[in-house]
Amino acid sequence: MISAFIHGIILAFGLILPLGPQNVFVFTQGATQPRLFYALPIALVASLSDTLLILLAVLGVSVVVLSLPWVKTVLVVAGVLFLCYIGWITWKSDEETNGKSNNASNWSLKQKIMFTLSVSLLNPHAILDTIGVIGTSSLSYTGLDKVVFTLTCISVSWLWFFTLTVVGRLVGTFKHTRKMFNRVSAVIMWLSALYLVYNFTN
């Protein structure tokens, strides 16, 4: 049980720490919202999305995906196009459109939730990592050990997203950070797309 707990912590942190579209958007919301309270729903949605992916992976979806090579190909192709598109949207989000700000911080709550769901559940890098790594790792455990491993991975995810939101809020108290966050976010998304292509072709 202890080994499953430690394994879950190390594995979950290893997968969630790299800056990807999901992490950047959660952080940016913490940094650009006028109050921390307004950014918390985004952290909640990201956490719930990761919980869903982890549960699906542990419950056996990993076996299906890993046994069908074409599924991975579809995920990668769709993911590259998706990341390029949301990168462009994020890059342009700080510009004025028809005299009205189009910044992500000014989106409605529904728009923010939908965007969070898209970068969480439609991001092939997150899907492949969760299913390919957490899903296959969970096959080493049974019974209570598997439950401990799964709950540990989920807990790390929740802790990370809410911490990221708070840190973003602290950093966001500095002026002139909004445009920088949007540009950095866009570049990271484009680099993620290139990374997907590199991994898939090597």
Secondary structure, DSSP 8 states (H G I E B T S, - for coil): -HHHHHHHHHHHHHHHSS--HHHHHHHHHHHHSSSHHHHHHHHHHHHHHHHHHHHHIIIIIHHHHHH-HHHHHHHHHHHHHHHHHHHHHHHHTTSEETTEE--GGGS-HHHHHHHHHHHHHS-HHHHHHIIIIIIHHHTT--HHHHHHHHHHHHHHHHHHHHHHHHHHHHHTTSTT-HHHHHHHHHHHHHHHHHHHHHHHH-
